[in-house]
Amino acid sequence: MVRLPTLLVLNHWCWRGPAVVRVRVEGDSMLPALRPGDWLLVRRGACVRPGDVVVARLPGDTAPGPPRLIVKRAAWRTDEGWWLESDNQRASGRRDSWDFGALPDDHLVGRVVLRYWPLRRRRAQPS
């Protein structure tokens, strides 16, 4: 009987969309942890803790098409939501909570669970 609720939760989660999504990093705002061209696996709806790298919808994005996503580090939780920061505050064009404030929970897509490199870069790294 213990497994039945777990299966129901997993089925419900998968019914709403994929539990894991893939995101490509663009820009320098998360250097040195993440580089442009890195790929991330993001677990949708995962619990977030301070220090986790997360993917969120950019607040105030009114561009047509799918919402623009940002990759940031969850710094701390406030009453209004999560305070998200760039690792590289000097990156040009970086956008984080210093610009738009705490991000409500409904803007969070998920927590990054895995980073991998493009094949070309993996071969180029020294062993």
TORROLUM-508304 format. One record per residue (C-alpha): x, y, z. Coordinates in steps of 0.5 Angstrom, whole numbers, plus 500, padded with zeros to 3 digits. Layout:
TORROLUM-508304
XYZ...
end
This chain:
TORROLUM-508304
500500500506505501508505494501506491501514493508515490506512484499516484504522485509521480503519475500526476507530476508527469501528467502536467508535463515532463518532470525534467527539462533541458536548458542551454546556458547563454551569457556570462552572468553565472561564470565561473560555475556555468559557461555559455553553451553548457546544458542543464537538466532542471527538475521542475517543481523541486524543493529549492534551498539557499545556494541551489542553482535554479531556472526561473521565468524572467519577470516582466517579460512581455516578448511574444512567444515562450517566456524567457528563462534565467538561470540564477543562484537562490540566495535566500527566501523572503515573504515575497519569494526567492532572492536570486543572484548572478554569480558574476555580478559584473556580467553585462546585461545580467538580470537578477533580484537586484534589478527586479526584487524577490521572485514569486514562487510561481516564477520558478521553473525548477532546480538544476540537478545536472550540468553537462558540456557540449562534446567539443568542450569536453574533449578540449578540457585537459585531463
end
